[in-house]
Amino acid sequence: MLDTTYLIETPEGSTLELHPAGPVVRSCAWLIDFIIRAIIYSALTYYLSLLNDFGTGLLLISIFLLEWFYPVLFEVYSQGATPGKKLLKIRVLNELGTPVNWNNSLIRNLLRTIDFLPIGYGFGLLTMLSNPTFKRIGDLAAGTIVAYQENTIQRPSLPDTTTSQHLPVPLTFGEQQALLDFAERTFTLTMDRKIELANLLTPLTHQTDHTAIVTLYQFAQGLLGKNPPIE
């Protein structure tokens, strides 16, 4: 992805990294949603035309509701993504990385009329190209950002153990992470290397060699809450 990186500092002191979606991918998502709406409009026109003037009134109301609330409903109830955005793996988020709410979505979509001016989203495109996070006028007013959906990172599997154990002493976050890394990388280590590392933690396990390795696996399982712990 050639888009810039948007960093968010969380209250816990960690950093959340987002990748803003640029004009091209957002235009493609809009086009997909437009085609979906056009198909719905065509179907409504065909069936409601059978009701003469009453059907025409229903058609106009349906077009109004669909045009204005189609993106809002999907953004609020479908994790910030209309079908077009979901297909291209982008979604609308609050500036802080949280899901959008009704206020955010309504504001950004009501201001599409301004973004569309003078024609073909001219103001919106100009605004997007003038800021590093590619926000159109609606995004600036609503405090939203359109970003790529991050792929969920799956943790490597841990060695199978019948039980887990609670840690006998509290460990720092870094020490807990080191313990998990040992268990997750065990399949890439030789037995001699695993014994060497396990013996370094004898003060924690009070064991050595193969028995120490199994105990470290059980501690790792306990950290992840897997298997019934040994009391």
N, C-alpha and C positions, 0 to 999 in steps of 0.2 A: 504494500500500500504506500502510495506516494504522499498521502496526506500527513499533516503535521501531528504531533503528539500533544495531547491536552492532559496536564497533570492536575490532580485534585488532592489537596492535603486534607485527610480525614481528622476528626477530633481525637482519634486514638493515636495520631502521629504517623500513620502509614500513608503511603502515596498510592492513589488510584490512577491508573493510566488509561486514557481513552484515545481513540483514533477518529477524529472528526471525518465525516463523509463529505466529499467534495461535490461540486455541481454536476458532474457527469453521472455519477452513480445515483444521485438524488433525482436527476431528470429522468433516468431510466425507470426508477421506482415510480415516479409520478405517471409516466407513460403507461406502465402496467396497470396502475390503479385506474387511470382514465379509460383504458380498454375494458376493464371490468365494469366500470360504471356505464360505459356506452352500451355494453351488452344488456345490462339491466334496464337501461332506458329504452332500448329497442323492444325488449320483451314487454315492458309496461305499456309502451305506445301501441303495440299490436293488440293486447288484450283489453286495455282500457278504452281504446277507440270504439270498441263494440258497445260502450255505454253512452255514446254520443257526447252531449255537452257535459253531462255529469262526469263521464270518464275523462274528459279533457281537464276538468277542474281537479280531479284526483291525480291526474298525471302531472300537472303543474306543481301541486303540493308535494307529490312524491319526489319530483326532481329537486325541489328546493331543499327538502329534508335530507335527501341522499347527498346532494352536493355539499351541504354544510356540515352534516353530522357523520358522514362516512368516515373521514379521517379521525374525527374526535373519538368516536366509539372504539375504533380499533386501537388508537393510541392509549386510551385509558384502560381498556379491558383486554388488550392483546399485547401487553408488555411493550408498548410504545411503537408497535409496528403494524402498518397496514399490510395487506397481502403483497403489494409491490415491494415495500421495505423488507418484509420478512423473506421474500424470495431472494433479494440481494443482500441479506444479512446486515441490515442497518436498522436502527431504531431511534426514537426520540427519547431523550432523557432530560431530567432537570440538570442545571449547571453543576450541581453537586454530585451528579451521578446517580441520583435517586429516580424512581419512576415518576412520570408526569402525572399530574392530577387534572381534574376538570378545568380549573382556572388556567393552568398552563396551556392545555390543549386548545381551549376555546379562544384564548387570546392569540396564539400563534396562527390558528386557522382563520379567525375573523380578519386578521391583517393580511391574508393572502390577496385581498383585493388591491391593497397598496403595493404589495410585492409584484403583482401582475402588471402594474402600470409601467410605461405607457402601452406596452404590448409584449406578450410572451415572457412575462416575469422579468422585465428589464430592470426595474429597481431592485428586485430580489437578487438577481444575478450580480449586479454591480455591488450590492452590499456584501454578498458572499465572498466576492473576490477581494474585497477591501479589508477583511479581517481574517486572522490566522485560523479561526475555528469554523469558518464557512457558515456563519450565521446570516440568515436573511432577516429582514426587518421584523417579521413575526417572532423569530427566535430571540432577537435582541430585546423585544418588548416583554416576551413571556419568560425570559430567563431559561431557555431550553437550548439543547445542542443535539444534532443528529450525528450519531457515532456508529461505527461498526460494532457488531456483536462479537464479543470476545469468545473464542472457543474455550470450553470448559477443560481445564487441565485435570486429567485423571492421574491420581497418585499410583505409583507402581504397587503391585500386590506384595503383601508381606508373606514371609514363610508360614506355612501352616503349623499352628500349635493348638493343642486341644483346649488349653486354658490361657488366660492372661493373668498378669500380676500387677498390683498397684505398686508404684514406686515407693521404696522404703523411706526416701528422703525427698524433699522438694528440689526440683531442678529448675534452672533458669530456662527461658524460652530457647536460647541458643543451644543449651545442653539437651533439651528435649528434641530439638530439630536434628542434632547430631546423632542421637539415639535412633530416631526414625530413619535417617539417611543410612545408617549402618544396616538396619533391617531390610530396607528397600533395595540396597545395592548388594546384598549378600550373594545374589546369583551371579554377580560379576567378579566376585572375589575368590581367590584360592583359599583352601582350607587353612593353610599356614598363615595367610594374612588375616583371616577371620579370628583365628586363635590369638594371634599377636594383638589385635585390637581389643578382643574380649578380655584378655588378661590385663590390659591397661585399666579396665573398669572393675577389677577385683574388689576394690574398696566399696563399690556400689552393690555388686552381686554376691560378694563373699564366696565366690567360686572361681574356678579356672577351667581353661581348655573348653571341651565340648559342652560341658554342663553350663559354663558361663555364657556360651553362645546362645543356648536354648533359653536361658533366663533373660537375656537381653531381648530376644524375640518376644518373650511373654510381656516384658515391660513395654515394648513397642505396641503390642496388641492392646495393652491396657490404656495407653495414651490415646488410641483411636477408638476406645470403647468397644472393642471386638471380643467375643467369647466371654463366658462367665468368669469373673476374676476369682483368683484364689484368696480366700479370707484368711 
